[in-house]
């Protein structure tokens, strides 16, 4: 296991937000005049970023002035490149070595049609010993928050994130989770402080469509009350976001910006939310930071590309208010 920085070095610098990325990537973003089947597509404006949900969160937290530590499972030349890019960005890193080569994802913006094409490999297969090494890293972790974000690669059990959350919670670390599919369902009710689904992921959890705000708010509150997570942070794209806790549901309007990419927007939102809560901010203020951070991310090219000054300029631009529920009596149930 390789450490890019000592945790003790940051002992007096405020709350530490650690992140876990089991399936990182070298993220390549580029543009093309047009994307057409059967043709050689010439790209330009290439940008390379260290990618993967947890890495994105750590980079954004660091840019916003928070303490971040990225725990990553990396392998091969591409894995070393991810580590090098993280080092260049100033994010302290703990690398868990794996035998397989870290994947490369590719995003192309079609300038003619305006669409974005995203090609994302499933990632290298992890062996049981490599999964155990990741759990050992979590069992040694000293942090205030652990953000678990991203997909699981082949070879990893669907309840792996639940096991990670249990290990972290046993050390007094609060856990935020952003994933999908079976790993998401397997983690419900398993020591999760924040669950951040997209709308489609949320609908998969609750088993029905949620096409209006009142339905979404009601279902999110019921999910919290069921013990699935202490907080549900539901991201809704242009419709903004909702945060549900046992006390009720808050809705934040999206901040209008000129969108360039959606890559890393959800991770940027989660970074802002967790950073605000870690600093002891009220939920509304933390939600406002999350919305500003996501807005800046979508207005830039690349993965979770955020500028602190631009985020600060957007603080307070998102209207946060109480969300109505279908059955008001559940607020006092």
N, C-alpha and C positions, 0 to 999 in steps of 0.2 A: 504494500500500500504506500503510495507516494503522497506527501503533503506539500502543497504549494505555499503554505504559511502556517505558523503555529497559532493555535487558538488562544494560548496564553497572551500573545502579543496584543490582543484586542480586548483584554479583560475589563478595562475601565472605559470602554467607548460606547456603552449603551447596549440595548437589547440585540442579541445575535439572531439573525434569521438564516437558518441553514436550509438548503434545498437538496433534494435527491433527484437525480436524473439517471435512471437505469438504462435508458435507450437514447443516448445523445446522438448528435449528428453534426456533420459539417454542412451548414446551410448555405446554399449557393442561390443567389437571387440575380436575375438578369432580365433584360428586355429584348424583344424581337419586333421587327416591323410587322410581321404577321406569322401566325402559327398555322401551318397547313399540313395535312397528312401526306406522307410520301415524299416530302421535300426536305432537303437539308436546311435546317433552321439556323441562320446566323444570329447569334446573340451579341449584345453589347451592354456596357454599364454593369459588368459583373461585380457582385459584392459577396464577400465571404464572412460568415458569422459562426460562432459556436452556438449550436442549436440544441433543442430539447427543452421540454417544459420547465424543469427545475433550473436549468442553466439560464433560461430567459428571465425567470423571476430573480435569480441572484444578480444578474447583470443590471436589471432595472433598480433593484433595491440599492445596489452599490452606487449607481448614477444619482439616485435621489438622496444620497448622503447617509444611508443606513449601513449597518454592518451585515455583511453577507458572507456565507461560506457555501461553496458549491461542492457537493459530493457527487462524483460522476463515475460510472463504469465505462472505462475506455480501453480500446485495444487497437493494435496495428498502427500504421503510419498516420491514418486519419485520426485515430485517437490521440496521438501525440500532437497533431495539429490543433485539435480542440483544446487540449491542455495549454498549448502555446498561445492561442488566441485569448483564452481566459486569463492567462498570465499577463498578456499585453493590456487587457482591459482593467487589470488591477484587482480582479476578484480572487480572493483566497480559495484554494481548491484542495480537496482530498480526492485522489484518484484511486479507484479500485481496479486493478488490472484484470482484463479478460483476454481470452485467447483469440476471439474473433475480432475482425476489423470493424471499427465504428462506421456506421452508415453515412452516406452522403445524400442529402435531399436537395431537390432542384425546383425552384419556382421561376416561372417565366411569365412576364407581362406582355400580352399581345397588344401592341400599341394601336393596331388597326381596329380591333373589335373591343378593346378595353377590358377583356377578360384576363383572369389570372389562372395559370395552370400550375398545379402543385403536384410534384412527383415525390412520394415519400416511401422509401423501402421499409420493410418490416424490421430490419435490424439483424444483428448476429445472434446466433443461439447461445444462451448462457447455460453453463453447467451447474449442477447442484453446489459444488464447492465455491463457485463464483457468487451464487446467491447467498451462501452462508457468509462469505467475506463481506458482502454489502451489509448484512444484518449485524455483523461484528462491528462495522464502522458506526452504525447507528447506536449500538450498545455502548460505545465509547464517547458518544457525542455529548458535548456540553453546550446547550443552546436554549433560547427562549421559545423559538418556533422552529418547526420543520415543515417545509412546503414540499409535498410529494406531487410531482407533476409530470405528465407524459404517459406514453404507452409502455406496455411491457413487451419485451422482445420474445421470440420463440424460446421455449425451454423453461420459462418462468411460470410458476403456478398462479392461477387467477387470484388467489387469496394472499399473494405476497405483500401487497400494499397493506392489507389488514394486519399482517404480521409485523411489518415495519411500524405501523401506527401504534400497535400494542407495545412494541419495544421502546419507542420514543416516549409514549405516555407514561410508561413505568419509570422513566427518568425525569418525569415532571415537565416534559416538553409538549407544548400545544401543537397540534397537527392540522395543517390545511391540505386538502386533497383535490386534485384536478386531474381526472382521468375519465375513461369511458368504458362501456361494455361490461363484461363479467368482472374485471377488477374493481369497477365502481360499485356494482351491486354487492360484491363480496365484502366491501369495506363499510357498508352502512351499519351504523350502530357500534362501530369498533373504534372508539376513542377518537373520533373526528371532531375537531372544534369548528372548522370551516369546510363546507363542501361547495365546490364551485362548478356546477354543471352549465353547459349551454342549454338552450331550449330543447333541442332534440334529445340530449342526454337526460334532461329533467323529465321529459315525457316518457322516456324509456323506464325511468325509475318508478314513476307513479302509475304507469300502465294505461295512460289515456292522453288525449290531446289537451293542450292548455292554450287556447287561441285568444284569450282576452285577459286583461290585467287582473280582474277580480278572481278568475279561475286560477291563474298562476299564483296569486297571493295566497289564496285559500289552501291550495295544494302544498305550497312551500311551508306555510305555517303548520299544516297537519304533519308534514314530514319532520319538521323540527320537534313537534310534540310527540312524535312516535319514537324519538330517541336516535334517529338516523344520524344527526349531526346537531351540534349546538347552534350553528348558523348555516343557512343556505344562502349562497351568493349566486343568484341566477342572472347570467349575462344574456342580453336580448338584442345585441347588435344595435341597429338604428333606434330600437325602442328603449334603449337604456339598460338598466339593471335593477334587480330587486334584491334586497337583503332581508331575510326572515330570521327572527330570533323568537324566543318564547314570549317576548313582550309585544311582538307585532311585526309588521312588514313595512319596510321603507322602499320607495321607488325613486330612482334617480334618472333624470332625463339625459339622453345622449347629448354631448357637446358637438355642435355642427363644425365639421372640419372637412377639408378636401382630402378624400381618402385615396391613398396610394397602394396600400396593402393591408391584408387582414392577418398576416403572419405574425404571431406573437401578441396580438391584441389582448386575448384573454389572459395570457401570462402577465402582461403589463398591468391589467386590471387587478389581478390577484396580488401582484407585488405591491401596488399602492395600498390596497385594502389591508394586507397583513402588516405593512410598515406602519400605517396609521394606527392600527390597533395595538401593535407592539409598543408604540410610543405613548399609549394610554389615551389616545384621542377618543371622543365619543363616536358612535357608529356613523352618524350623519357626516361628520367631518372626514372620517376614514373613507367613507363611500365617495365623498367628493374628490378626495385624492385619487381614488381608484379610477373614477370617470375621467379626470384630467389626464392621468397617465395613459389610459387606453386611447384617448383622443389623440395625444401626441404620437403614440405608436403607429396608429393607422395613417397618420399624415406623412410618415416617412417611409422610404424604401428600406428593404432589409428586414431582419428578424428582431422584433422587440427593440427597435431603435428609438431611444428616448433621450431627450435633452432636459436636464433639470430646470433650466431657466424657463423653457417653454411650458413645462408642467406647472410651475409656480404661477405663470401668467394666466393659466386657465383655472386655477383654484377658485371655487365659488361660482363658476360659470354653469354648473349643473344644478338644476332645481331638484332638491331632495324633499320629498313629502311622504306623509303616511299613505300607504296603499289600501284601498278599500278591499274588503273580502266579501265573498258571497253570503256568508252567514256570520254577521257581526258577533253573535253569541260565542263563537269559538275564541274570540279574543279574551274572554273572561273564563273560558272553560278550564 
